[in-house]
Amino acid sequence: MIRVATFAGPGTAPVIREVARPQVPKNAALIQIGACGVCGTDLHILKGHWPKPLPWPFTLGHEIAGVIVERGAELAEDFMGKPLEVGSRVMIPPLMPCGRCHYCVHYPQNANKCLTPVYYGRYLGFDKAPHLWGGWAEHVYVDLDMLPGTKIYKLPDDMPLRLGALAEPLTSCIRAFARAQRAGGFGYGDTVVIQGSGPIGILAIAAAQEMGAGRVLCVGAPEEPRLRLARRFGAEATVDIEELKTPQERIARVRELVGGFGADLVMDCSGHPSAGPEGIEFLRDGGTYVEMGQFTDAGSIETSWHRICAKDISVLGSWAFTGNDLPLGVDMLYRARDSYPFLDMQTLYPFDEDGIARAIADAMAMRTVKSTIVPCPELLQ
Ligand SMILES: [Zn+2]
């Protein structure tokens, strides 16, 4: 039997249930989970913010890093053509583009907007709760014949699974900066201000530097544990929004810190609808504003949004990532593993009902940067 954490609906406590270990057909795999993060999207789902019906009770968790423990004979390669074996370390992302719809075929750079995405390694014919998909579980199961859009990404053999569990959120940051690069709005040596100091904001500080930023600043809260970690990741200064309570104070502080005419690039990783009008005032005229995220509350139009015009800035949206972005996330984490205190982002929780409930509560209260559930601790050795 395989133990999985389930939720009966928004606001409910996790309940661990058991699923029969499946037979693994020729193009499928059973993946044992070493670490799985708690994401802002999970928190939104658990607060009841998801706009569409969900198949409660189901298993959450999509920042998955694990090890293949059973593999069908024909599942020989990952999405990038790397060989898969029993024992291979892998990550699987949420929201995998199908590869077949109009967007996937005609606009591969925008396959993040796939019309029929594959979620959470979910598979047909095994769709009664409790499910065997979602990473807050001992195993996930994927079947590429049932859902051909499913993508598996091999991790380097010596990559800790804790690091692998950060590949998905880091990839979102890389794609957002790559969008700005392609638009001519992010160049070598540029000064970047990150709005937000949650896990995405922290990883964006690393991605900005890896992709050529000269100076990086971060606006967020709370000081402990988040802003302190932002500085350890290389932010030269942080601005505490709990200390400076008005946008005017924060704009003045950021502009003083940045100097000159303002930042070249501001990236909003905060998910707060009011961040945009404030953030564009951090920019020099002619700068670039990136609104990035996936499940974000942003969307309300503030009156000062006309400043986009007055300041002649470029505004870009970046939503999640495509199947071809993820290897960049794995590679950056692996290459830069000794350059940033990645593992210090994570607070680890055991895979039991109390541990999962605490992981969620601590993430919601911003007591952690990245609550991370550890279903199979032996895999982290
Ligand atoms: Zn598609």
Residues whose N, C-alpha, C, O or C-beta is under 5 A from the ligand:
A	BS01	ZN	P97 C98 G99 R100 C101 C104 C114 L115 T116
